[in-house]
C-alpha cells in the first residue's frame, strides 16, 4: 500500500466521527425542544445547557476536520 492510499484511508476513518456528531446534535435539539415544550418556565436554564452542549459537540466536529486535513496535507 502506498503512502497516499494510507493517508486517504486514515482521513476517511477520521471523518467517521462526524456520524456521531450529527446523531448527537439531532438528539440534543430534539431533547431541547421537548424539554422547553414540557416546562416553559425552565427555558433560561435549559437554553444555557443546550448552547453549552451544542458548543462541545461542534468542537468535536471541528477537531475531526482539523485532524483529517492534517492527515491529508501533511508532507
VMD Tcl script that builds the backbone (N, CA, C; Angstrom):
set m [mol new atoms 225]
animate dup $m
set s [atomselect $m all]
$s set {name element resname resid chain x y z} {
  {N N UNK 1 A 0.855 -1.168 0.000}
  {CA C UNK 1 A 0.000 0.000 0.000}
  {C C UNK 1 A 0.901 1.231 0.000}
  {N N UNK 2 A 0.581 2.175 -0.836}
  {CA C UNK 2 A 1.387 3.380 -0.919}
  {C C UNK 2 A 1.036 4.344 0.210}
  {N N UNK 3 A 1.880 5.314 0.382}
  {CA C UNK 3 A 1.666 6.306 1.441}
  {C C UNK 3 A 0.423 7.139 1.176}
  {N N UNK 4 A 0.180 7.469 -0.075}
  {CA C UNK 4 A -1.002 8.266 -0.412}
  {C C UNK 4 A -2.292 7.511 -0.128}
  {N N UNK 5 A -2.313 6.230 -0.423}
  {CA C UNK 5 A -3.513 5.423 -0.152}
  {C C UNK 5 A -3.752 5.313 1.348}
  {N N UNK 6 A -2.695 5.109 2.112}
  {CA C UNK 6 A -2.848 5.031 3.566}
  {C C UNK 6 A -3.320 6.353 4.140}
  {N N UNK 7 A -2.840 7.448 3.569}
  {CA C UNK 7 A -3.267 8.775 4.025}
  {C C UNK 7 A -4.752 8.995 3.749}
  {N N UNK 8 A -5.217 8.609 2.575}
  {CA C UNK 8 A -6.632 8.780 2.242}
  {C C UNK 8 A -7.527 7.894 3.108}
  {N N UNK 9 A -7.108 6.673 3.352}
  {CA C UNK 9 A -7.908 5.769 4.184}
  {C C UNK 9 A -7.977 6.280 5.620}
  {N N UNK 10 A -6.868 6.748 6.165}
  {CA C UNK 10 A -6.883 7.230 7.549}
  {C C UNK 10 A -7.682 8.518 7.683}
  {N N UNK 11 A -7.673 9.382 6.674}
  {CA C UNK 11 A -8.512 10.587 6.717}
  {C C UNK 11 A -9.991 10.221 6.654}
  {N N UNK 12 A -10.334 9.206 5.858}
  {CA C UNK 12 A -11.730 8.761 5.784}
  {C C UNK 12 A -12.189 8.168 7.117}
  {N N UNK 13 A -11.309 7.433 7.777}
  {CA C UNK 13 A -11.658 6.861 9.077}
  {C C UNK 13 A -11.832 7.976 10.114}
  {N N UNK 14 A -11.021 9.022 10.017}
  {CA C UNK 14 A -11.156 10.145 10.954}
  {C C UNK 14 A -12.494 10.858 10.771}
  {N N UNK 15 A -13.008 10.884 9.553}
  {CA C UNK 15 A -14.271 11.563 9.276}
  {C C UNK 15 A -15.473 10.778 9.811}
  {N N UNK 16 A -15.312 9.492 10.107}
  {CA C UNK 16 A -16.425 8.706 10.635}
  {C C UNK 16 A -16.974 9.263 11.944}
  {N N UNK 17 A -16.186 10.023 12.679}
  {CA C UNK 17 A -16.703 10.603 13.922}
  {C C UNK 17 A -17.792 11.636 13.652}
  {N N UNK 18 A -17.847 12.155 12.434}
  {CA C UNK 18 A -18.901 13.123 12.117}
  {C C UNK 18 A -20.283 12.483 12.129}
  {N N UNK 19 A -20.365 11.186 11.941}
  {CA C UNK 19 A -21.646 10.494 12.087}
  {C C UNK 19 A -22.154 10.631 13.521}
  {N N UNK 20 A -21.271 10.440 14.473}
  {CA C UNK 20 A -21.646 10.595 15.880}
  {C C UNK 20 A -22.005 12.027 16.221}
  {N N UNK 21 A -21.318 12.978 15.602}
  {CA C UNK 21 A -21.620 14.389 15.844}
  {C C UNK 21 A -23.011 14.721 15.327}
  {N N UNK 22 A -23.332 14.264 14.137}
  {CA C UNK 22 A -24.659 14.530 13.581}
  {C C UNK 22 A -25.767 13.883 14.392}
  {N N UNK 23 A -25.535 12.676 14.834}
  {CA C UNK 23 A -26.523 11.975 15.647}
  {C C UNK 23 A -26.733 12.672 16.991}
  {N N UNK 24 A -25.641 13.075 17.613}
  {CA C UNK 24 A -25.773 13.718 18.924}
  {C C UNK 24 A -26.379 15.115 18.801}
  {N N UNK 25 A -26.106 15.829 17.697}
  {CA C UNK 25 A -26.743 17.140 17.512}
  {C C UNK 25 A -28.254 16.985 17.334}
  {N N UNK 26 A -28.672 15.996 16.581}
  {CA C UNK 26 A -30.102 15.756 16.429}
  {C C UNK 26 A -30.756 15.373 17.739}
  {N N UNK 27 A -30.086 14.538 18.512}
  {CA C UNK 27 A -30.612 14.150 19.817}
  {C C UNK 27 A -30.667 15.348 20.761}
  {N N UNK 28 A -29.644 16.179 20.737}
  {CA C UNK 28 A -29.596 17.355 21.600}
  {C C UNK 28 A -30.746 18.302 21.301}
  {N N UNK 29 A -30.957 18.613 20.020}
  {CA C UNK 29 A -32.005 19.564 19.677}
  {C C UNK 29 A -33.401 18.994 19.902}
  {N N UNK 30 A -33.605 17.722 19.646}
  {CA C UNK 30 A -34.934 17.155 19.892}
  {C C UNK 30 A -35.255 17.133 21.383}
  {N N UNK 31 A -34.266 16.822 22.198}
  {CA C UNK 31 A -34.472 16.837 23.644}
  {C C UNK 31 A -34.668 18.252 24.151}
  {N N UNK 32 A -33.940 19.188 23.592}
  {CA C UNK 32 A -34.034 20.588 23.982}
  {C C UNK 32 A -35.444 21.123 23.705}
  {N N UNK 33 A -35.943 20.893 22.514}
  {CA C UNK 33 A -37.284 21.365 22.149}
  {C C UNK 33 A -38.345 20.673 22.997}
  {N N UNK 34 A -38.176 19.399 23.238}
  {CA C UNK 34 A -39.140 18.655 24.039}
  {C C UNK 34 A -39.166 19.144 25.483}
  {N N UNK 35 A -37.999 19.431 26.044}
  {CA C UNK 35 A -37.963 19.871 27.438}
  {C C UNK 35 A -38.533 21.274 27.600}
  {N N UNK 36 A -38.313 22.156 26.645}
  {CA C UNK 36 A -38.895 23.504 26.727}
  {C C UNK 36 A -40.398 23.437 26.509}
  {N N UNK 37 A -40.857 22.536 25.666}
  {CA C UNK 37 A -42.293 22.408 25.440}
  {C C UNK 37 A -43.000 21.852 26.672}
  {N N UNK 38 A -42.335 20.985 27.429}
  {CA C UNK 38 A -42.965 20.410 28.619}
  {C C UNK 38 A -42.944 21.360 29.821}
  {N N UNK 39 A -41.847 22.153 29.922}
  {CA C UNK 39 A -41.719 23.047 31.064}
  {C C UNK 39 A -41.184 24.396 30.585}
  {N N UNK 40 A -42.066 25.293 30.163}
  {CA C UNK 40 A -41.615 26.581 29.623}
  {C C UNK 40 A -40.919 27.474 30.655}
  {N N UNK 41 A -41.200 27.257 31.950}
  {CA C UNK 41 A -40.558 28.108 32.963}
  {C C UNK 41 A -39.068 27.838 33.101}
  {N N UNK 42 A -38.625 26.678 32.704}
  {CA C UNK 42 A -37.209 26.319 32.821}
  {C C UNK 42 A -36.421 26.657 31.553}
  {N N UNK 43 A -36.993 27.537 30.721}
  {CA C UNK 43 A -36.378 27.840 29.428}
  {C C UNK 43 A -34.984 28.448 29.575}
  {N N UNK 44 A -34.794 29.353 30.529}
  {CA C UNK 44 A -33.492 30.011 30.673}
  {C C UNK 44 A -32.397 29.017 31.048}
  {N N UNK 45 A -32.695 28.145 31.990}
  {CA C UNK 45 A -31.702 27.149 32.409}
  {C C UNK 45 A -31.426 26.140 31.284}
  {N N UNK 46 A -32.462 25.718 30.604}
  {CA C UNK 46 A -32.310 24.734 29.541}
  {C C UNK 46 A -31.581 25.341 28.340}
  {N N UNK 47 A -31.826 26.616 28.030}
  {CA C UNK 47 A -31.143 27.250 26.901}
  {C C UNK 47 A -29.640 27.319 27.133}
  {N N UNK 48 A -29.223 27.661 28.352}
  {CA C UNK 48 A -27.794 27.722 28.646}
  {C C UNK 48 A -27.151 26.350 28.491}
  {N N UNK 49 A -27.769 25.339 29.038}
  {CA C UNK 49 A -27.216 23.988 28.937}
  {C C UNK 49 A -27.220 23.483 27.496}
  {N N UNK 50 A -28.247 23.823 26.741}
  {CA C UNK 50 A -28.319 23.407 25.348}
  {C C UNK 50 A -27.240 24.059 24.495}
  {N N UNK 51 A -26.999 25.335 24.725}
  {CA C UNK 51 A -25.958 26.027 23.964}
  {C C UNK 51 A -24.581 25.499 24.340}
  {N N UNK 52 A -24.352 25.207 25.608}
  {CA C UNK 52 A -23.065 24.639 26.016}
  {C C UNK 52 A -22.868 23.248 25.410}
  {N N UNK 53 A -23.910 22.436 25.415}
  {CA C UNK 53 A -23.823 21.110 24.800}
  {C C UNK 53 A -23.562 21.192 23.315}
  {N N UNK 54 A -24.219 22.141 22.650}
  {CA C UNK 54 A -24.020 22.317 21.229}
  {C C UNK 54 A -22.576 22.741 20.939}
  {N N UNK 55 A -22.018 23.612 21.762}
  {CA C UNK 55 A -20.640 24.064 21.562}
  {C C UNK 55 A -19.654 22.909 21.736}
  {N N UNK 56 A -19.872 22.056 22.729}
  {CA C UNK 56 A -18.975 20.926 22.935}
  {C C UNK 56 A -19.039 19.933 21.782}
  {N N UNK 57 A -20.237 19.642 21.324}
  {CA C UNK 57 A -20.392 18.690 20.218}
  {C C UNK 57 A -19.807 19.265 18.933}
  {N N UNK 58 A -20.017 20.545 18.709}
  {CA C UNK 58 A -19.488 21.168 17.495}
  {C C UNK 58 A -17.965 21.245 17.529}
  {N N UNK 59 A -17.399 21.386 18.717}
  {CA C UNK 59 A -15.936 21.406 18.808}
  {C C UNK 59 A -15.341 20.055 18.409}
  {N N UNK 60 A -16.037 18.981 18.710}
  {CA C UNK 60 A -15.572 17.662 18.277}
  {C C UNK 60 A -15.544 17.589 16.748}
  {N N UNK 61 A -16.550 18.162 16.102}
  {CA C UNK 61 A -16.578 18.171 14.642}
  {C C UNK 61 A -15.426 18.985 14.071}
  {N N UNK 62 A -15.119 20.116 14.682}
  {CA C UNK 62 A -14.023 20.938 14.186}
  {C C UNK 62 A -12.671 20.268 14.398}
  {N N UNK 63 A -12.488 19.606 15.539}
  {CA C UNK 63 A -11.247 18.875 15.774}
  {C C UNK 63 A -11.092 17.725 14.782}
  {N N UNK 64 A -12.186 17.060 14.467}
  {CA C UNK 64 A -12.145 15.973 13.492}
  {C C UNK 64 A -11.746 16.493 12.118}
  {N N UNK 65 A -12.324 17.608 11.723}
  {CA C UNK 65 A -11.969 18.197 10.439}
  {C C UNK 65 A -10.503 18.607 10.417}
  {N N UNK 66 A -10.012 19.173 11.502}
  {CA C UNK 66 A -8.616 19.571 11.579}
  {C C UNK 66 A -7.684 18.366 11.458}
  {N N UNK 67 A -8.003 17.295 12.161}
  {CA C UNK 67 A -7.170 16.097 12.110}
  {C C UNK 67 A -7.190 15.491 10.705}
  {N N UNK 68 A -8.365 15.442 10.081}
  {CA C UNK 68 A -8.445 14.887 8.728}
  {C C UNK 68 A -7.642 15.728 7.740}
  {N N UNK 69 A -7.700 17.041 7.867}
  {CA C UNK 69 A -6.928 17.898 6.970}
  {C C UNK 69 A -5.427 17.767 7.227}
  {N N UNK 70 A -5.030 17.626 8.493}
  {CA C UNK 70 A -3.623 17.415 8.791}
  {C C UNK 70 A -3.121 16.098 8.202}
  {N N UNK 71 A -3.953 15.068 8.283}
  {CA C UNK 71 A -3.561 13.769 7.712}
  {C C UNK 71 A -3.421 13.877 6.201}
  {N N UNK 72 A -4.349 14.580 5.559}
  {CA C UNK 72 A -4.336 14.643 4.098}
  {C C UNK 72 A -3.188 15.486 3.546}
  {N N UNK 73 A -2.906 16.616 4.175}
  {CA C UNK 73 A -1.993 17.568 3.564}
  {C C UNK 73 A -0.621 17.639 4.242}
  {N N UNK 74 A -0.340 16.760 5.163}
  {CA C UNK 74 A 0.993 16.753 5.772}
  {C C UNK 74 A 1.979 16.110 4.798}
  {N N UNK 75 A 3.091 16.729 4.633}
  {CA C UNK 75 A 4.099 16.245 3.676}
  {C C UNK 75 A 4.957 15.189 4.286}
}
mol reanalyze $m
mol bondsrecalc $m
mol representation Tube
mol addrep $m
